Amino acid sequence: MARPRPRSALALDVGRRRIGLAGCDPLGITVTPLQALARGDLPSDLARLLPLVLERRVEMLVVGLPLDADQQPTRQALHCRRYGIKLQGALRDAGHPLPLAWVDEHASSWMAAEAHGLHGDRSGRLDSAAAALLLEQWLRDGPEP
């Protein structure tokens, strides 16, 4: 699979209570964990995400899908996919259509906790560290939508 073209991207690690966020610069060199977003309904999430999309000049959304060891979608993966599609549609309706890529996030939270000493974190830092790993993985491996 070819590496995706460099551009400002926003990665989301979608959970039931929080959405971990990470962004990268337009050249795809620097990945930065951002403040996690406490989940609300889609309109309130959009109201908080849209300014971030505009400020960072986001050109791409990357959403993690927690697949199982056999690469099959988990129940949470189905939830993440629905959320990503709804968010993409809401951004399009708000005048900011963005392509959407899916990344297997199997064990990303565990790896982020190990790498950053965040086991048991409930502040959202772990969620955003996991989103940063997703974004790094996408920048390295794609897929290009």
C-alpha positions in Angstrom: 0.0 0.0 0.0 1.4 3.4 -0.9 1.9 6.1 1.7 -0.8 8.8 1.7 0.1 12.2 0.4 1.1 14.7 3.1 -1.6 17.0 4.4 -3.0 18.2 7.6 -5.0 15.4 9.2 -7.1 14.9 12.3 -7.2 11.5 13.9 -10.0 10.4 16.2 -9.9 7.5 18.7 -13.7 7.3 19.3 -14.8 6.0 22.6 -18.2 6.0 24.4 -17.2 8.8 26.8 -14.3 10.6 25.1 -12.8 11.1 21.6 -9.0 11.1 21.6 -7.7 13.6 19.1 -4.4 14.1 17.3 -3.3 16.2 14.4 -0.4 16.6 12.1 1.2 19.4 10.2 0.5 19.9 6.5 3.7 18.0 5.6 2.7 15.0 7.7 5.9 15.2 9.7 4.8 16.2 13.3 2.0 14.4 15.0 0.6 16.1 18.1 -1.9 14.7 20.6 -4.6 17.3 21.2 -7.0 17.7 24.1 -9.6 14.9 24.1 -13.2 15.7 23.6 -15.8 14.7 26.1 -18.6 13.0 24.1 -21.9 14.6 23.6 -24.4 14.2 20.9 -23.2 14.7 17.3 -24.3 18.4 17.0 -22.4 19.3 20.2 -19.4 17.3 19.1 -19.5 19.0 15.7 -19.7 22.5 17.4 -16.4 21.7 19.2 -14.7 19.9 16.3 -15.5 22.3 13.5 -13.4 25.2 15.0 -10.5 22.7 15.4 -10.9 21.6 11.7 -10.8 25.2 10.6 -8.0 26.3 12.8 -5.7 23.4 11.8 -6.9 23.5 8.2 -7.7 19.9 8.3 -7.8 18.1 4.9 -8.3 14.5 6.1 -10.1 12.6 8.9 -8.6 9.3 10.2 -10.8 7.2 12.5 -9.6 4.2 14.4 -11.5 0.9 14.1 -10.9 -1.6 16.9 -10.6 -4.9 15.0 -10.2 -8.2 16.8 -7.1 -10.5 16.4 -8.7 -12.0 13.3 -9.1 -8.5 11.7 -12.9 -8.7 12.2 -14.8 -5.6 13.4 -15.8 -5.6 17.1 -19.0 -4.0 18.3 -17.0 -0.9 19.2 -15.6 -0.9 15.6 -19.2 -0.7 14.3 -19.9 2.2 16.6 -16.7 4.0 15.5 -17.6 3.4 11.8 -21.1 4.8 12.3 -19.7 7.8 14.2 -17.1 8.5 11.6 -19.6 8.4 8.7 -22.0 10.7 10.6 -19.2 13.2 11.5 -18.1 13.2 7.9 -21.6 13.9 6.7 -22.1 16.7 9.3 -18.8 18.3 8.3 -19.9 18.1 4.6 -23.3 19.7 5.5 -21.4 22.5 7.3 -19.4 23.2 4.1 -16.3 21.3 5.0 -16.2 18.0 3.1 -13.3 15.8 4.2 -12.1 12.4 3.0 -12.2 9.7 5.6 -9.7 6.9 6.2 -10.0 3.9 8.6 -7.1 2.6 10.6 -7.0 -0.7 12.6 -6.5 0.5 16.2 -6.1 -3.0 17.7 -4.2 -2.5 20.9 -3.5 1.2 20.3 -4.7 2.2 23.8 -2.5 -0.4 25.4 0.5 0.7 23.3 -0.1 4.3 24.1 -0.4 3.5 27.8 2.9 1.6 27.7 4.7 4.3 25.8 3.6 7.2 27.9 3.0 5.6 31.3 -0.8 6.3 31.1 -2.3 3.1 32.5 -5.5 3.9 34.2 -5.7 7.5 32.9 -9.2 8.9 32.9 -8.2 12.5 31.8 -8.3 11.9 28.1 -4.5 12.0 27.7 -4.5 8.2 26.9 -7.2 8.6 24.3 -5.3 11.3 22.5 -2.0 9.4 22.8 -3.8 6.5 21.1 -5.1 8.9 18.4 -1.5 10.0 17.8 -0.5 6.4 17.3 -3.3 6.0 14.8 -2.3 9.0 12.9 1.4 8.0 12.8 0.3 4.6 11.5 -1.9 6.2 8.8 1.0 8.5 7.7 3.3 5.5 7.5 0.9 2.9 5.9 -2.2 4.6 4.6 -4.7 3.8 3.2 -5.2 6.8 0.9 -9.0 7.1 0.5 
